[in-house]
C-alpha cells in the first residue's frame, strides 16, 4: 500500500526538524535535476554540463556575488523514493572560487538511477526538507528542471498541502522535445508546479540548449530586490 503524504512527512520528520545556523544570506536556492527514465544518458550529461557552465557564466558569477551570499543545494530526482544529493549539503557562495568548486562537483557527478518514473511531488517534498536545513536566508527558491509530467506517487498539489512550502518560490526549467506535446507540458508545469510570488518558468526545446536556458533562469532568480531604486543589499550601481 502506498503511504499517504502525511505518513511520508513523518518518515522524513528527522530531516524536517533540523536547522542551520543563521547566515547573512539573501537566497537559499535548491536545484533539482530530473533523472527519470525519460532522460537518456546523453541528455543527463548535457544537463549536468549545462548547469555547471551556467553557474560560472560571467553574468551569473556577477549576479551571485552582487550582494549578500547565496546558499546552494542540488539533488537529482526521479521516482517517489529516489532523491540523491549532488552537492554534499549546503554551499554558501561567497566568491568565485566557491562557484568554480560547485561547478566542478556538478560536472563530475554521475546519475544514481536511470529507470524510474517521474515523481514531481516527492521532489518538492525532498526540496522542502533541504530548505529546513538551509542557512537562514531572506528568500527561498526551488528550481525544478524536468522534461515530463508527474506520473508516480503523490502529486505536486498534495506536496504543497502537506510540506512547509508556503513561503517558498518554485520555478521550473521545462525541457521539450521532438514530439508535439510541448504546449501541454508547459501548461502542466505552469498550472501544477510553479508556486509563490514571482514564480516563472523557462522553456527550452531540448537538452542541447540547456546551458543557455539555465543561465537565463539563474540570472532572473538572482536579481536583487529593489526598494526605491536601491538594491536591498546596498549593491548600488
C-alpha positions as CSV (number, residue, x, y, z in Angstrom):
1,X,0.0,0.0,0.0
2,X,1.4,3.4,-0.9
3,X,1.9,5.7,2.0
4,X,-0.1,9.0,2.0
5,X,1.8,12.3,2.2
6,X,1.1,12.7,5.9
7,X,2.9,9.4,6.7
8,X,5.7,10.3,4.3
9,X,6.2,13.5,6.2
10,X,6.6,11.5,9.4
11,X,9.1,9.3,7.7
12,X,11.1,12.5,6.8
13,X,10.4,14.1,10.2
14,X,14.0,13.9,11.4
15,X,15.2,15.9,8.4
16,X,12.4,18.4,8.7
17,X,13.2,19.0,12.3
18,X,16.8,20.1,11.6
19,X,18.0,23.6,11.1
20,X,21.1,25.6,10.2
21,X,22.8,28.5,12.0
22,X,21.8,31.9,10.8
23,X,23.8,33.4,8.0
24,X,23.8,36.8,6.3
25,X,22.3,35.2,3.2
26,X,19.9,36.6,0.7
27,X,18.7,33.5,-1.0
28,X,18.6,29.7,-0.4
29,X,18.3,28.1,-3.8
30,X,17.6,24.3,-4.3
31,X,18.5,22.9,-7.7
32,X,16.5,19.8,-8.6
33,X,17.5,17.8,-11.7
34,X,15.3,15.3,-13.4
35,X,16.9,11.8,-13.9
36,X,13.8,9.8,-14.6
37,X,13.6,7.3,-17.4
38,X,12.6,9.9,-19.9
39,X,16.1,11.4,-19.6
40,X,18.6,9.3,-21.5
41,X,22.4,9.2,-20.7
42,X,23.4,11.8,-23.2
43,X,20.6,14.2,-22.1
44,X,21.6,13.7,-18.5
45,X,25.2,14.6,-19.4
46,X,24.0,17.7,-21.2
47,X,22.0,18.9,-18.2
48,X,24.9,18.5,-15.8
49,X,27.3,20.1,-18.2
50,X,24.8,22.9,-18.8
51,X,24.2,23.6,-15.2
52,X,28.0,23.6,-14.5
53,X,28.5,26.0,-17.3
54,X,25.7,28.3,-16.3
55,X,26.9,28.6,-12.8
56,X,30.3,30.1,-14.0
57,X,29.0,32.2,-16.9
58,X,30.2,35.8,-16.5
59,X,26.8,37.3,-15.9
60,X,25.8,34.6,-13.4
61,X,29.0,35.0,-11.5
62,X,28.4,38.7,-11.2
63,X,24.8,38.1,-10.1
64,X,25.9,35.6,-7.4
65,X,28.5,38.0,-6.0
66,X,26.5,41.2,-6.2
67,X,25.3,41.4,-2.6
68,X,25.0,39.1,0.4
69,X,25.8,35.4,-0.2
70,X,23.6,32.8,-1.8
71,X,23.3,29.3,-0.4
72,X,23.0,26.4,-2.9
73,X,21.9,22.8,-2.6
74,X,21.4,20.4,-5.5
75,X,19.9,16.9,-5.9
76,X,18.7,14.6,-8.6
77,X,15.2,13.2,-8.5
78,X,13.1,10.5,-10.3
79,X,10.8,8.0,-8.5
80,X,8.9,8.7,-5.4
81,X,11.6,7.4,-3.1
82,X,14.7,8.3,-5.2
83,X,16.2,11.7,-4.5
84,X,20.0,11.8,-4.3
85,X,22.3,14.7,-3.3
86,X,24.6,16.1,-6.0
87,X,26.3,18.6,-3.6
88,X,27.2,17.3,-0.1
89,X,25.0,19.7,1.9
90,X,24.5,23.4,1.5
91,X,27.2,25.5,-0.1
92,X,27.5,29.2,0.7
93,X,28.7,31.2,-2.4
94,X,30.9,34.0,-1.2
95,X,33.5,34.2,-4.0
96,X,34.4,33.0,-7.5
97,X,36.3,30.0,-6.0
98,X,33.1,28.7,-4.4
99,X,31.3,28.8,-7.8
100,X,34.3,27.1,-9.5
101,X,34.3,24.3,-6.9
102,X,30.5,23.8,-7.1
103,X,30.6,23.8,-10.9
104,X,33.3,21.1,-10.9
105,X,31.4,19.0,-8.5
106,X,28.2,19.1,-10.6
107,X,30.2,18.4,-13.8
108,X,31.9,15.4,-12.2
109,X,28.7,13.9,-10.8
110,X,27.0,10.8,-12.2
111,X,23.3,9.9,-12.0
112,X,22.3,7.2,-9.5
113,X,19.4,5.6,-11.4
114,X,18.0,5.7,-14.9
115,X,14.9,3.5,-14.9
116,X,12.5,5.2,-12.6
117,X,9.3,7.3,-13.2
118,X,8.6,11.0,-12.7
119,X,7.7,11.9,-9.1
120,X,7.5,15.7,-9.1
121,X,5.5,15.8,-5.8
122,X,8.2,13.8,-3.9
123,X,10.9,16.0,-5.5
124,X,9.1,19.1,-4.0
125,X,8.8,17.3,-0.6
126,X,12.5,16.5,-0.6
127,X,13.4,20.1,-1.5
128,X,11.3,21.2,1.5
129,X,13.4,19.1,3.8
130,X,16.6,20.6,2.2
131,X,15.3,24.1,2.9
132,X,14.6,23.3,6.5
133,X,18.4,22.6,6.9
134,X,19.4,25.7,4.9
135,X,21.1,28.8,6.3
136,X,18.6,31.4,7.4
137,X,18.3,33.3,4.2
138,X,15.8,36.1,3.4
139,X,14.2,34.2,0.5
140,X,13.8,30.5,-0.5
141,X,13.6,29.2,-4.1
142,X,13.3,25.7,-5.5
143,X,14.4,25.3,-9.1
144,X,12.8,22.2,-10.7
145,X,14.1,21.0,-14.1
146,X,12.1,18.4,-15.9
147,X,11.0,17.0,-19.3
148,X,7.8,15.2,-18.4
149,X,4.7,15.4,-16.3
150,X,4.2,13.8,-12.9
151,X,3.4,10.0,-13.0
152,X,4.4,8.5,-9.7
153,X,3.5,9.0,-6.0
154,X,1.7,12.0,-4.5
155,X,1.0,15.0,-6.7
156,X,2.6,18.4,-6.6
157,X,-0.7,19.7,-5.3
158,X,-0.5,17.4,-2.3
159,X,3.1,18.3,-1.7
160,X,2.1,22.0,-1.4
161,X,-0.7,21.0,1.0
162,X,1.5,18.8,3.3
163,X,5.0,20.3,3.3
164,X,6.2,23.7,4.6
165,X,6.3,25.4,1.2
166,X,4.1,28.4,1.8
167,X,6.9,30.9,1.8
168,X,8.9,29.2,-1.0
169,X,9.0,30.2,-4.6
170,X,9.2,27.3,-7.1
171,X,10.4,28.0,-10.6
172,X,10.8,25.5,-13.5
173,X,13.1,24.8,-16.4
174,X,10.9,22.9,-18.8
175,X,12.7,20.8,-21.4
176,X,10.7,20.0,-24.5
177,X,11.5,17.5,-27.2
178,X,10.8,16.4,-30.7
179,X,7.2,15.4,-30.0
180,X,4.1,17.5,-30.3
181,X,3.2,17.7,-26.6
182,X,5.4,20.7,-25.6
183,X,2.4,23.1,-25.2
184,X,0.7,20.6,-22.8
185,X,4.0,20.1,-20.9
186,X,4.5,23.8,-20.4
187,X,0.8,24.3,-19.4
188,X,1.1,21.4,-16.8
189,X,4.2,22.9,-15.2
190,X,2.7,26.3,-15.1
191,X,-0.5,25.0,-13.5
192,X,0.8,22.4,-11.1
193,X,4.5,23.2,-10.3
194,X,5.0,27.0,-10.3
195,X,4.4,28.3,-6.8
196,X,4.8,31.5,-4.8
197,X,5.3,35.2,-5.6
198,X,7.1,35.9,-8.8
199,X,7.3,32.2,-9.8
200,X,8.2,31.7,-13.5
201,X,9.3,29.0,-16.0
202,X,11.9,28.9,-18.7
203,X,11.3,26.6,-21.7
204,X,14.0,25.1,-23.9
205,X,13.3,22.9,-26.9
206,X,15.8,20.3,-25.9
207,X,18.9,19.5,-23.8
208,X,21.3,20.9,-26.4
209,X,20.3,24.4,-25.2
210,X,20.1,23.5,-21.5
211,X,23.1,25.7,-20.5
212,X,21.6,28.9,-22.1
213,X,18.2,28.2,-20.6
214,X,19.7,27.6,-17.1
215,X,21.8,30.7,-17.4
216,X,18.7,32.8,-18.2
217,X,16.8,31.3,-15.3
218,X,19.6,31.8,-12.8
219,X,20.0,35.4,-13.8
220,X,16.4,36.1,-13.1
221,X,16.4,34.2,-9.8
222,X,19.5,36.1,-8.6
223,X,18.1,39.6,-9.4
224,X,18.4,41.7,-6.3
225,X,15.1,43.1,-5.0
226,X,14.8,46.9,-5.2
227,X,13.4,49.4,-2.8
228,X,13.1,52.9,-4.2
229,X,15.5,52.1,-6.9
230,X,18.2,50.9,-4.5
231,X,19.0,47.1,-4.1
232,X,18.2,45.8,-0.6
233,X,21.8,44.5,-0.3
234,X,23.2,48.0,-0.8
235,X,24.9,47.0,-4.0
236,X,24.0,50.1,-5.9
237,X,25.5,50.9,-9.3
